């Protein structure tokens, strides 16, 4: 959360796996950008999955909404990973 605020332009792949990033974009129904996604962008999408409304006056997302969103993202990432591990 703090790194997303301090270094928003950092590549999200440094902190999230490819499946977690893909799961975030799939769950949020947002098209994945052609450029590598940035950390703050992915964190805000995760927070929106957890209930963050992302209005202009809302500021930055908090720990609770990020945690709620991460719960969904982790489930999606495991679902995306499972067929590859089974060889299917």
Secondary structure, DSSP 8 states (H G I E B T S, - for coil): -HHHHH-TTSBGGGTS-HHHHHHHHHHHT----SS--BHHHHHHHHHHHTT----GGG-S--HHHHHHHHHHHHHHHHHHHHHHHHT-
